[in-house]
Amino acid sequence: MKNPRVSLEQWLAFKTVVDCGSYAMAAQALNKSQSSISYAIARLNEQLPQPVLILDGRKAVMTDAGQVLYRHAEQLLNQASQAEAIASSLALGFESEVAIAVDVLVEVGSLVCAFEEFSQEFPHTRIRVLETSLSGTTEALLEKTADLVIGTKTPPGFQSRPLLQVKMIPVAAPGHPLVKNREDVSELELRSIRQVVLRDTGTFREQDSGWLQADQRWTVSHFSTSIKLLRSGLVFAFIPQNWIEDELAEGSLQRIPLAPSMDRLLQVHMMLADNQAAGPATKALYETIFEKLSAPA
């Protein structure tokens, strides 16, 4: 990469002269002498292949090249200001990034309001979302690949707070034999019907969860894939109700009328990977999510 010939100070002088309309007013805005502004613009015109500003009487006028470069100068100055703001945030101990592992039981869209509020307070801290399932969620906590974790299991030695409850319900497409013209379905009947289940994202994949007794199973990595397969009418599944509210409302998926009911209510918790090492941004995101999503256990 070539070293830039024009300094930020020169670009700032150029932008300020354009914004203010004259060298004198630009000098006043920047608290500099008019001669220093004139010199900066003269050097800028010399260092670039074409001049960006010319004088028309006492008025500074942008050339065609200046009109194009003005936008680039504005972006460059904004980036420089942002870099300084990030440096200030880091100096105050704010993390550059917070990683959050979210079990796929929780639809990530429900976190948007919390993310938005957090980003207003910590605009220079990135959020990295890890979508996990089963032992993969616990693994993110134990291996500290995430700063905070949302999941159903609290390993020994960790403190958690109840966040929300998720109801798992059995569903299929309207034309599926478990739904079409049915009033009650037995658990025994499910065993002979193809089921779509969720893969464990953990390294060792050692956790099972829910009803897994079907002789035929298709395994996928995410509930969004399960829903696509369900809509095809080829499978049934136990799905978090919060994932399929729209499908249930429009009728593209229907509850399987199991007797007795096999709905399951799961308690979802939130945990910090390291209470003592958690920085201010991590703690703020933790509290913001809890404020937006928490429900009684």
Backbone bond lengths (Angstrom), bond angles and torsions (degrees), N, CA, C in turn:
res aa  C-N    CA-C-N  psi(-1)  N-CA   C-N-CA  omega(-1)  CA-C   N-CA-C  phi
1 M - - - 1.462 - - 1.527 109.66 -
2 K 1.320 116.07 132.20 1.463 120.70 179.61 1.526 110.51 -73.40
3 N 1.319 115.20 142.90 1.461 119.15 175.26 1.526 109.67 -70.15
4 P 1.333 117.96 133.63 1.468 119.80 -179.93 1.525 111.19 -66.26
5 R 1.312 116.22 141.46 1.463 121.32 179.60 1.522 111.33 -89.07
6 V 1.317 116.23 -22.43 1.466 120.86 -176.59 1.522 109.03 -103.48
7 S 1.319 116.61 134.03 1.464 121.08 -178.41 1.532 110.86 -85.24
8 L 1.330 115.42 161.44 1.464 120.31 175.04 1.528 111.06 -60.12
9 E 1.318 116.01 -35.28 1.464 120.18 -179.44 1.527 110.87 -63.04
10 Q 1.342 116.29 -37.47 1.466 119.28 178.47 1.531 110.94 -68.68
11 W 1.350 116.19 -42.91 1.465 119.37 177.93 1.527 110.45 -62.63
12 L 1.332 117.18 -37.82 1.463 120.78 178.66 1.532 110.60 -65.27
13 A 1.314 116.30 -41.48 1.469 119.89 177.79 1.525 110.43 -61.53
14 F 1.330 116.44 -44.42 1.465 121.98 178.88 1.534 110.70 -59.23
15 K 1.322 116.97 -51.26 1.468 120.78 -178.20 1.534 111.27 -62.47
16 T 1.310 116.68 -40.86 1.467 120.14 -176.91 1.522 111.35 -69.28
17 V 1.334 117.25 -38.49 1.470 120.16 176.33 1.527 109.83 -61.26
18 V 1.341 116.22 -44.02 1.470 119.84 179.22 1.522 110.43 -62.93
19 D 1.329 116.30 -46.31 1.470 120.53 -177.47 1.531 111.96 -65.20
20 C 1.330 115.74 -38.41 1.473 119.88 -175.90 1.525 113.07 -87.86
21 G 1.328 116.42 -25.41 1.458 120.03 176.72 1.512 115.60 96.14
22 S 1.347 118.42 -11.46 1.468 120.20 179.41 1.520 109.83 -157.48
23 Y 1.345 114.75 160.54 1.460 119.79 178.11 1.530 110.77 -64.77
24 A 1.336 116.01 -39.11 1.465 120.24 -176.36 1.528 111.05 -63.95
25 M 1.336 116.00 -45.02 1.460 119.17 -178.90 1.529 111.34 -70.93
26 A 1.335 116.79 -33.14 1.464 120.48 176.63 1.519 110.23 -65.56
27 A 1.332 116.17 -41.10 1.466 120.40 178.41 1.522 110.52 -61.24
28 Q 1.318 115.60 -40.25 1.466 119.69 179.13 1.531 110.57 -66.67
29 A 1.331 117.13 -41.70 1.466 121.23 -178.66 1.523 111.64 -64.91
30 L 1.329 116.67 -36.25 1.464 121.03 -177.69 1.525 112.79 -94.21
31 N 1.326 115.85 -0.34 1.473 120.82 -178.70 1.526 111.21 58.45
32 K 1.335 114.99 44.75 1.458 121.31 178.47 1.525 109.09 -127.72
33 S 1.320 115.55 168.84 1.468 119.23 176.61 1.522 109.13 -77.27
34 Q 1.333 115.59 153.42 1.456 119.26 179.26 1.518 110.82 -64.94
35 S 1.325 117.13 -33.13 1.469 120.00 -179.95 1.526 111.13 -64.98
36 S 1.343 117.40 -35.53 1.469 119.72 179.61 1.526 110.66 -69.27
37 I 1.324 116.89 -34.54 1.466 120.56 176.59 1.530 109.76 -67.94
38 S 1.324 116.14 -44.41 1.469 120.38 179.30 1.521 110.54 -60.36
39 Y 1.331 116.42 -42.09 1.465 120.72 -179.54 1.533 110.17 -64.91
40 A 1.339 117.66 -42.80 1.467 121.07 -179.25 1.524 110.63 -61.43
41 I 1.322 117.49 -41.78 1.462 120.73 -179.79 1.529 110.56 -70.08
42 A 1.326 116.77 -39.31 1.471 120.17 178.57 1.520 110.53 -61.48
43 R 1.334 116.94 -44.59 1.469 121.27 178.29 1.529 110.45 -64.35
44 L 1.329 116.57 -39.70 1.466 120.70 178.76 1.520 110.52 -60.74
45 N 1.322 116.82 -45.80 1.462 120.58 179.43 1.523 111.68 -63.72
46 E 1.327 117.46 -33.92 1.466 121.48 179.51 1.529 111.50 -71.99
47 Q 1.323 116.75 -38.96 1.462 120.80 -173.03 1.524 113.24 -79.86
48 L 1.318 117.05 -20.26 1.459 120.77 178.68 1.524 110.06 -95.47
49 P 1.332 117.55 154.61 1.467 120.01 -179.76 1.525 113.41 -61.21
50 Q 1.333 116.91 -28.80 1.463 121.54 178.36 1.523 109.01 -133.93
51 P 1.320 117.92 148.16 1.469 119.69 177.63 1.528 110.61 -67.35
52 V 1.326 115.33 150.78 1.465 120.19 179.96 1.525 111.60 -105.76
53 L 1.330 116.67 -23.89 1.460 121.63 179.75 1.524 109.90 -134.60
54 I 1.328 115.77 138.70 1.461 120.42 172.42 1.527 107.84 -131.31
55 L 1.300 116.46 156.75 1.466 121.10 179.99 1.525 110.20 -94.32
56 D 1.315 115.26 129.83 1.459 122.15 173.59 1.519 106.12 -117.12
57 G 1.350 115.21 90.93 1.452 119.89 -169.22 1.521 108.09 71.37
58 R 1.313 116.56 -121.65 1.463 119.88 177.34 1.529 111.91 -98.87
59 K 1.322 116.22 -1.90 1.458 120.42 -175.53 1.524 110.80 -95.63
60 A 1.328 116.55 133.43 1.464 121.58 176.26 1.525 108.73 -84.90
61 V 1.323 116.38 127.75 1.464 121.87 -176.79 1.525 109.13 -121.72
62 M 1.343 115.56 133.30 1.463 119.30 177.79 1.520 110.77 -75.35
63 T 1.308 115.81 140.50 1.456 121.34 171.35 1.532 108.22 -80.98
64 D 1.341 116.11 175.94 1.471 119.48 176.37 1.531 110.53 -59.42
65 A 1.330 115.72 -41.96 1.470 119.68 178.14 1.527 110.43 -63.88
66 G 1.334 115.98 -38.44 1.460 120.06 179.51 1.513 112.62 -62.84
67 Q 1.346 116.79 -37.10 1.463 120.14 179.73 1.524 111.37 -63.90
68 V 1.317 116.24 -37.02 1.474 119.81 177.55 1.522 110.66 -71.93
69 L 1.327 116.26 -45.86 1.467 120.65 -175.14 1.523 112.98 -73.32
70 Y 1.319 117.15 -20.17 1.470 119.59 178.55 1.532 110.64 -58.58
71 R 1.341 116.12 -45.11 1.469 119.81 -179.37 1.521 111.23 -63.19
72 H 1.341 116.40 -40.22 1.467 120.14 178.83 1.526 110.78 -67.34
73 A 1.325 116.20 -38.71 1.469 119.73 178.41 1.525 110.60 -63.44
74 E 1.327 116.08 -40.90 1.466 120.56 179.19 1.530 110.60 -61.96
75 Q 1.335 116.74 -44.59 1.466 120.67 178.94 1.524 111.01 -63.91
76 L 1.319 115.94 -42.05 1.464 120.81 -179.18 1.529 111.09 -62.41
77 L 1.303 116.82 -43.65 1.468 120.98 179.85 1.529 111.17 -67.87
78 N 1.334 116.70 -37.72 1.467 119.83 176.78 1.525 111.01 -63.87
79 Q 1.334 116.42 -41.16 1.465 120.40 179.11 1.524 111.21 -64.63
80 A 1.326 115.96 -39.33 1.465 119.51 178.50 1.529 110.66 -64.72
81 S 1.333 116.16 -41.94 1.471 119.92 178.36 1.519 110.90 -64.39
82 Q 1.335 115.79 -38.79 1.462 119.72 179.69 1.523 110.88 -66.36
83 A 1.333 116.62 -40.21 1.465 120.22 178.23 1.528 110.73 -61.02
84 E 1.320 116.73 -40.39 1.466 120.39 178.27 1.528 110.97 -66.93
85 A 1.334 116.54 -37.56 1.467 119.99 179.02 1.523 110.97 -66.71
86 I 1.339 116.27 -39.60 1.469 120.09 177.30 1.520 110.21 -63.39
87 A 1.328 116.56 -42.97 1.468 120.50 178.62 1.529 110.66 -60.36
88 S 1.324 116.34 -39.46 1.468 120.01 178.27 1.522 111.18 -65.28
89 S 1.343 116.48 -40.21 1.465 120.47 178.40 1.518 111.13 -63.29
90 L 1.331 116.16 -43.42 1.466 120.27 179.60 1.520 110.61 -64.27
91 A 1.327 116.56 -37.51 1.468 120.30 179.45 1.525 111.35 -64.89
92 L 1.337 116.39 -28.10 1.467 120.66 178.25 1.525 112.33 -83.54
93 G 1.339 116.96 -0.78 1.459 120.64 178.70 1.511 114.21 93.19
94 F 1.349 118.40 7.58 1.453 120.97 178.35 1.526 109.48 -75.22
95 E 1.311 117.34 134.65 1.450 121.86 179.84 1.532 110.79 -68.49
96 S 1.325 116.31 146.58 1.461 119.80 175.87 1.523 110.82 -75.96
97 E 1.344 116.69 -22.96 1.466 120.96 -178.72 1.520 109.66 -152.33
98 V 1.323 115.88 143.98 1.463 122.31 171.53 1.523 107.32 -121.05
99 A 1.332 116.27 125.24 1.465 121.52 178.52 1.522 109.08 -100.97
100 I 1.320 115.88 131.70 1.458 120.98 -179.92 1.525 109.56 -126.97
101 A 1.333 116.19 124.88 1.461 121.73 175.51 1.523 108.11 -93.37
102 V 1.320 116.09 124.81 1.464 121.43 -176.87 1.522 108.48 -121.90
103 D 1.329 116.41 117.60 1.458 119.45 175.03 1.524 108.55 -60.11
104 V 1.335 115.92 138.46 1.464 119.54 -175.30 1.526 112.97 -65.07
105 L 1.322 117.73 -8.88 1.463 119.41 170.93 1.526 110.93 -57.24
106 V 1.327 115.35 -31.05 1.463 121.36 -179.17 1.523 108.95 -94.96
107 E 1.308 117.23 119.15 1.458 121.44 179.41 1.529 108.41 -70.12
108 V 1.341 116.39 121.38 1.465 120.73 -172.20 1.527 111.97 -60.19
109 G 1.321 117.18 -27.38 1.459 119.98 177.78 1.518 113.20 -57.56
110 S 1.336 116.56 -25.82 1.465 119.86 179.78 1.523 112.13 -71.33
111 L 1.338 116.86 -11.92 1.462 121.20 -179.02 1.530 112.98 -94.63
112 V 1.317 116.88 -5.06 1.468 120.43 -172.62 1.525 111.88 -58.48
113 C 1.324 117.47 -44.31 1.474 119.94 -178.72 1.522 111.01 -61.84
114 A 1.335 116.38 -39.82 1.464 120.14 178.44 1.522 110.69 -66.37
115 F 1.328 116.72 -42.26 1.464 120.69 178.90 1.526 110.78 -62.63
116 E 1.323 116.08 -41.24 1.471 119.97 -178.34 1.526 110.64 -63.96
117 E 1.330 116.58 -45.71 1.465 120.04 -179.56 1.527 110.77 -64.99
118 F 1.334 116.17 -40.93 1.465 120.30 178.39 1.526 110.72 -61.22
119 S 1.331 116.81 -43.84 1.466 120.78 -176.61 1.523 112.45 -67.10
120 Q 1.321 117.02 -25.26 1.463 119.28 175.28 1.521 111.05 -69.61
121 E 1.328 116.84 -33.90 1.463 121.06 179.77 1.520 111.89 -84.92
122 F 1.347 116.45 -33.59 1.466 121.47 -178.71 1.532 108.86 -126.25
123 P 1.334 117.98 70.11 1.464 120.51 -173.77 1.524 114.25 -65.40
124 H 1.320 117.67 -18.81 1.462 119.87 -176.23 1.525 112.61 -103.11
125 T 1.321 117.33 7.25 1.461 121.17 176.77 1.525 109.08 -102.86
126 R 1.325 116.09 122.31 1.458 121.38 179.29 1.531 110.15 -77.79
127 I 1.319 116.17 152.97 1.466 122.28 173.57 1.525 107.83 -113.91
128 R 1.336 115.85 126.97 1.476 120.81 176.17 1.523 107.92 -116.17
129 V 1.323 116.24 120.08 1.466 121.83 -176.94 1.526 109.52 -101.81
130 L 1.339 115.98 126.51 1.459 122.55 174.62 1.524 107.35 -107.94
131 E 1.321 117.70 115.00 1.464 120.53 178.18 1.525 108.40 -89.41
132 T 1.317 116.51 118.80 1.460 122.42 -171.85 1.523 110.05 -127.39
133 S 1.336 115.46 169.29 1.460 119.75 174.03 1.520 109.73 -148.23
134 L 1.337 114.75 149.16 1.463 123.19 175.40 1.525 111.41 52.05
135 S 1.347 118.19 -124.96 1.467 119.12 -175.54 1.520 112.32 -68.19
136 G 1.342 117.40 -18.75 1.462 119.97 177.72 1.514 112.21 -62.83
137 T 1.335 116.39 -32.06 1.463 120.36 178.02 1.521 110.55 -69.83
138 T 1.327 115.87 -46.38 1.467 120.52 177.79 1.519 110.85 -63.59
139 E 1.320 116.57 -38.84 1.466 121.32 -179.64 1.529 111.29 -62.26
140 A 1.325 117.28 -39.81 1.473 120.56 178.47 1.516 110.86 -60.84
141 L 1.324 116.34 -32.39 1.463 121.50 178.89 1.524 110.60 -74.84
142 L 1.335 116.32 -48.97 1.465 120.58 -176.08 1.526 111.86 -68.35
143 E 1.331 116.59 -37.96 1.463 121.17 -178.84 1.525 112.35 -85.65
144 K 1.336 115.94 -5.56 1.474 122.29 -179.66 1.532 112.66 56.81
145 T 1.336 115.36 35.93 1.462 118.93 171.61 1.530 110.75 -79.88
146 A 1.329 115.93 -7.93 1.463 121.68 174.42 1.520 108.79 -130.50
147 D 1.317 115.99 150.09 1.465 121.20 178.38 1.520 111.74 -83.28
148 L 1.324 115.65 -32.82 1.464 119.34 173.09 1.521 108.57 -141.93
149 V 1.329 115.06 153.46 1.463 121.24 -169.65 1.521 109.66 -133.94
150 I 1.324 115.36 138.81 1.459 122.04 173.93 1.523 107.48 -117.72
151 G 1.326 117.29 116.09 1.456 121.22 -177.21 1.514 112.00 -163.08
152 T 1.335 116.31 -175.94 1.471 120.95 -174.76 1.519 113.52 -97.69
153 K 1.316 118.65 -15.31 1.462 121.21 -176.29 1.526 110.47 -115.37
154 T 1.325 115.99 137.20 1.461 122.14 176.07 1.522 108.51 -111.54
155 P 1.336 118.75 107.21 1.466 120.87 -178.89 1.531 111.10 -64.81
156 P 1.328 117.21 156.31 1.468 120.42 176.43 1.529 111.08 -56.28
157 G 1.321 116.23 138.44 1.459 121.10 178.19 1.513 114.51 92.39
158 F 1.329 117.27 -4.14 1.469 121.04 -179.97 1.524 109.85 -113.31
159 Q 1.319 114.93 146.72 1.455 120.90 175.61 1.525 108.84 -101.58
160 S 1.320 115.61 140.15 1.465 119.43 -179.16 1.519 110.11 -135.01
161 R 1.325 114.36 160.84 1.466 121.09 175.54 1.523 108.18 -123.12
162 P 1.335 117.93 132.64 1.469 119.75 175.00 1.528 109.58 -59.94
163 L 1.325 115.69 131.74 1.465 119.67 -175.43 1.523 111.80 -109.95
164 L 1.316 115.92 -54.07 1.462 120.40 -179.22 1.521 108.97 -161.23
165 Q 1.324 115.98 171.58 1.456 121.45 177.07 1.517 109.63 -115.90
166 V 1.330 115.59 143.35 1.457 122.20 179.66 1.525 108.28 -122.71
167 K 1.321 116.01 129.84 1.467 120.44 178.33 1.525 109.83 -99.82
168 M 1.323 116.47 124.36 1.464 122.38 175.89 1.525 108.10 -93.38
169 I 1.331 116.24 125.27 1.463 119.96 -178.28 1.529 110.22 -127.67
170 P 1.344 117.88 149.24 1.466 121.43 178.74 1.523 110.41 -83.62
171 V 1.319 117.08 129.64 1.464 120.63 -177.56 1.521 110.87 -140.36
172 A 1.332 114.26 161.91 1.460 122.21 174.16 1.522 107.40 -157.33
173 A 1.335 116.06 170.64 1.461 120.69 177.86 1.527 109.88 -71.48
174 P 1.342 118.18 157.08 1.468 121.20 -175.86 1.529 114.23 -55.91
175 G 1.333 117.73 -33.10 1.459 119.99 -178.41 1.516 114.56 -87.46
176 H 1.314 117.73 -0.54 1.465 121.62 -177.81 1.531 109.84 -69.43
177 P 1.352 118.03 143.10 1.474 120.75 -177.69 1.526 114.76 -60.60
178 L 1.328 118.21 -19.84 1.461 119.86 177.60 1.528 112.38 -80.66
179 V 1.335 116.32 -10.57 1.467 120.78 -176.28 1.523 112.13 -119.12
180 K 1.310 116.95 -42.32 1.466 121.60 -172.76 1.530 111.07 -63.68
181 N 1.323 114.83 120.62 1.471 122.51 177.85 1.525 112.75 54.91
182 R 1.321 116.99 34.75 1.458 120.60 -179.62 1.524 110.78 -113.27
183 E 1.319 115.01 143.40 1.460 120.76 175.77 1.517 111.88 -111.89
184 D 1.327 116.93 -28.46 1.463 120.18 175.31 1.516 109.53 -153.00
185 V 1.318 114.87 143.70 1.468 123.30 -178.93 1.523 107.40 -130.34
186 S 1.325 116.90 138.02 1.464 120.79 179.64 1.523 110.56 -93.73
187 E 1.312 115.71 156.74 1.464 120.35 176.38 1.521 110.71 -60.30
188 L 1.314 116.98 -36.40 1.462 121.06 -179.32 1.521 111.02 -59.56
189 E 1.326 117.23 -37.66 1.458 120.88 -179.39 1.527 111.61 -65.96
190 L 1.323 117.19 -31.56 1.465 120.44 179.77 1.520 112.13 -60.42
191 R 1.317 116.79 -30.76 1.467 120.78 -173.70 1.524 112.78 -60.89
192 S 1.310 117.17 -27.18 1.467 120.34 -176.48 1.527 112.69 -97.22
193 I 1.333 116.74 3.93 1.466 121.28 -176.88 1.527 109.87 -110.13
194 R 1.335 115.90 142.36 1.467 120.89 -177.63 1.532 111.20 -65.80
195 Q 1.341 115.46 131.82 1.468 122.25 -178.02 1.523 109.80 -118.89
196 V 1.312 117.67 142.24 1.465 121.05 171.61 1.523 107.27 -102.80
197 V 1.343 115.78 130.41 1.463 121.62 -176.34 1.523 109.53 -126.68
198 L 1.314 115.12 165.31 1.461 121.43 -176.37 1.521 110.64 -96.11
199 R 1.321 116.06 136.61 1.461 121.93 178.51 1.516 110.60 -77.29
200 D 1.322 115.60 144.82 1.461 121.91 173.23 1.525 108.18 -76.35
201 T 1.334 117.50 123.65 1.468 120.52 -178.47 1.525 113.14 -84.91
202 G 1.329 117.98 -2.16 1.460 120.80 179.30 1.517 112.24 -68.86
203 T 1.319 116.48 157.75 1.464 121.84 -178.68 1.522 111.53 -59.19
204 F 1.326 116.42 -42.19 1.462 120.51 -175.80 1.525 112.51 -97.92
205 R 1.318 117.50 -9.69 1.464 123.31 173.91 1.524 111.29 48.04
206 E 1.315 114.67 59.06 1.455 119.74 -172.22 1.521 113.82 -108.74
207 Q 1.316 118.61 4.95 1.461 120.10 -179.31 1.516 110.72 -110.08
208 D 1.322 115.26 137.94 1.455 122.53 168.25 1.517 107.46 -114.10
209 S 1.300 116.37 154.26 1.456 119.13 179.36 1.514 109.48 -151.03
210 G 1.333 115.61 137.63 1.452 120.09 176.26 1.514 112.93 82.96
211 W 1.313 114.49 -166.19 1.467 121.73 -176.23 1.523 109.10 -84.68
212 L 1.330 116.66 120.11 1.472 121.65 -176.03 1.526 110.35 -133.18
213 Q 1.330 117.07 44.82 1.460 121.10 -173.26 1.527 114.24 -100.75
214 A 1.320 118.18 -1.88 1.465 119.60 -178.63 1.523 110.83 -68.09
215 D 1.338 115.66 141.05 1.469 119.85 178.83 1.527 111.28 -68.56
216 Q 1.330 116.68 -33.97 1.467 121.31 178.90 1.527 108.82 -108.50
217 R 1.340 115.77 127.85 1.467 119.25 -179.57 1.516 110.63 -136.76
218 W 1.308 115.41 137.53 1.459 121.81 167.94 1.522 106.82 -109.02
219 T 1.325 116.47 132.26 1.464 121.08 -176.39 1.520 110.11 -110.40
220 V 1.321 115.99 130.31 1.468 121.49 -179.85 1.527 109.12 -128.30
221 S 1.333 116.05 171.90 1.465 120.95 -175.23 1.518 114.00 -99.08
222 H 1.337 117.21 -10.85 1.472 118.04 -173.19 1.520 109.71 -152.73
223 F 1.322 116.22 148.75 1.459 120.53 179.57 1.524 112.04 -64.63
224 S 1.319 118.56 -27.95 1.464 119.76 177.94 1.529 110.54 -61.54
225 T 1.340 116.88 -35.58 1.468 120.94 175.99 1.518 110.32 -71.17
226 S 1.329 116.37 -40.47 1.469 119.97 177.03 1.521 110.75 -55.98
227 I 1.326 116.30 -43.15 1.462 120.68 -177.15 1.525 110.97 -64.70
228 K 1.331 117.19 -40.39 1.471 120.11 177.51 1.522 111.08 -61.85
229 L 1.332 116.78 -42.25 1.464 120.30 178.84 1.524 110.95 -68.77
230 L 1.318 117.26 -37.92 1.465 120.72 177.37 1.525 111.11 -60.26
231 R 1.316 116.41 -42.63 1.467 120.43 -177.83 1.528 111.45 -65.55
232 S 1.341 116.96 -22.66 1.469 120.24 178.27 1.521 112.11 -71.75
233 G 1.331 117.29 -17.66 1.455 121.07 -179.33 1.512 114.71 83.89
234 L 1.330 117.64 9.00 1.464 121.40 -175.68 1.520 113.43 -93.58
235 V 1.335 117.89 -14.07 1.463 120.88 -172.91 1.529 110.33 -144.06
236 F 1.338 114.66 167.54 1.459 120.42 166.20 1.517 107.47 -122.48
237 A 1.322 116.76 167.04 1.469 119.81 -179.71 1.520 110.07 -161.04
238 F 1.322 114.23 159.53 1.461 121.73 166.66 1.528 106.66 -96.68
239 I 1.322 116.58 118.76 1.467 122.71 -170.58 1.529 109.13 -127.07
240 P 1.343 117.83 144.22 1.468 118.99 172.85 1.530 110.33 -60.06
241 Q 1.314 116.38 128.44 1.461 119.98 -177.18 1.528 111.78 -59.19
242 N 1.346 116.48 -33.02 1.467 119.37 -179.41 1.530 112.77 -66.00
243 W 1.336 117.05 -19.31 1.459 120.85 178.76 1.536 112.13 -79.77
244 I 1.329 117.80 -22.98 1.475 119.85 -169.17 1.529 112.63 -126.24
245 E 1.315 117.67 26.04 1.469 119.77 178.93 1.528 111.34 -57.07
246 D 1.322 117.33 -43.58 1.473 120.57 -178.49 1.524 110.93 -66.03
247 E 1.343 116.54 -43.27 1.470 120.46 -178.88 1.526 111.07 -64.20
248 L 1.327 116.65 -39.01 1.466 120.03 177.83 1.524 110.84 -66.82
249 A 1.329 116.19 -40.06 1.466 120.38 -178.80 1.528 111.70 -66.42
250 E 1.333 116.79 -40.01 1.462 120.10 -178.14 1.518 112.53 -86.04
251 G 1.344 117.56 -11.06 1.460 121.13 176.87 1.513 115.39 88.09
252 S 1.336 118.39 5.49 1.469 119.47 179.26 1.527 111.90 -73.79
253 L 1.325 116.99 -19.12 1.464 123.04 169.40 1.523 107.73 -131.23
254 Q 1.340 115.42 147.31 1.458 120.15 -179.77 1.520 110.05 -133.84
255 R 1.307 115.37 151.93 1.462 120.52 176.25 1.523 109.88 -68.02
256 I 1.323 116.18 140.15 1.462 121.07 172.20 1.530 107.43 -80.35
257 P 1.335 118.08 126.16 1.472 120.44 -176.04 1.532 112.46 -77.96
258 L 1.322 115.90 70.10 1.461 120.37 -178.92 1.524 110.68 -73.23
259 A 1.311 115.78 139.98 1.463 121.56 175.83 1.536 108.49 -132.75
260 P 1.333 117.92 115.25 1.462 126.46 0.36 1.532 111.21 -75.95
261 S 1.312 116.01 168.51 1.464 121.23 -179.15 1.524 110.89 -60.34
262 M 1.344 115.14 142.65 1.464 120.95 176.48 1.531 110.91 -118.68
263 D 1.326 116.63 22.15 1.467 119.57 174.23 1.526 109.07 -60.18
264 R 1.328 116.39 145.01 1.473 120.94 177.00 1.517 108.62 -126.96
265 L 1.323 116.00 135.53 1.460 121.71 177.49 1.521 108.58 -105.79
266 L 1.327 116.41 117.45 1.463 122.02 -177.22 1.523 110.20 -107.05
267 Q 1.325 115.79 134.08 1.463 120.89 175.93 1.525 109.36 -90.08
268 V 1.313 116.34 124.36 1.465 122.24 179.08 1.525 108.56 -101.13
269 H 1.332 115.58 134.38 1.463 122.09 -178.31 1.529 109.95 -116.77
270 M 1.325 115.91 163.51 1.464 121.85 173.04 1.519 108.92 -124.77
271 M 1.336 115.38 137.45 1.466 121.66 -175.25 1.515 110.82 -137.49
272 L 1.320 116.18 147.57 1.462 122.16 169.02 1.518 108.43 -91.21
273 A 1.331 116.20 137.60 1.462 119.40 179.12 1.521 111.23 -66.55
274 D 1.326 117.02 -33.94 1.466 121.28 179.83 1.528 108.40 -148.40
275 N 1.318 115.84 102.59 1.470 119.94 -176.95 1.523 112.64 -58.27
276 Q 1.332 115.88 -40.97 1.463 119.91 -174.46 1.525 112.28 -76.82
277 A 1.323 116.83 -36.02 1.469 120.22 -176.44 1.529 112.84 -87.03
278 A 1.322 117.74 -11.76 1.472 120.23 -177.44 1.522 110.71 -60.46
279 G 1.334 115.79 130.31 1.457 121.19 179.85 1.520 111.95 -83.92
280 P 1.324 117.27 177.41 1.468 121.12 -177.24 1.524 113.83 -62.05
281 A 1.329 117.47 -36.27 1.464 119.38 -179.93 1.524 110.76 -69.69
282 T 1.331 116.87 -41.96 1.466 120.84 178.29 1.522 110.64 -60.85
283 K 1.320 116.22 -45.95 1.468 119.97 179.66 1.527 111.43 -64.84
284 A 1.322 116.04 -37.29 1.467 119.55 179.63 1.525 110.97 -66.13
285 L 1.336 117.29 -41.84 1.465 120.28 178.48 1.524 110.44 -64.87
286 Y 1.324 116.11 -40.56 1.464 122.22 177.61 1.529 110.16 -56.98
287 E 1.320 116.59 -49.53 1.460 120.64 -177.79 1.530 111.53 -69.34
288 T 1.321 116.87 -36.57 1.465 120.31 -179.34 1.521 110.98 -66.59
289 I 1.336 116.86 -43.73 1.468 119.92 177.52 1.521 110.37 -62.03
290 F 1.326 115.94 -43.84 1.464 119.30 -179.92 1.529 110.79 -60.75
291 E 1.314 116.07 -42.36 1.467 120.71 -179.65 1.523 111.52 -62.75
292 K 1.346 116.90 -38.85 1.461 120.68 -175.62 1.529 113.08 -81.34
293 L 1.345 117.44 -31.64 1.460 119.68 -170.25 1.514 115.57 -113.49
294 S 1.319 118.64 -15.98 1.464 119.83 -169.33 1.520 111.71 -61.05
295 A 1.334 113.35 141.37 1.460 121.82 177.13 1.513 107.99 -139.20
296 P 1.307 119.07 152.23 1.463 120.44 179.48 1.516 111.81 -58.72
297 A 1.343 116.00 140.91 1.468 120.23 178.49 1.520 109.60 -69.36
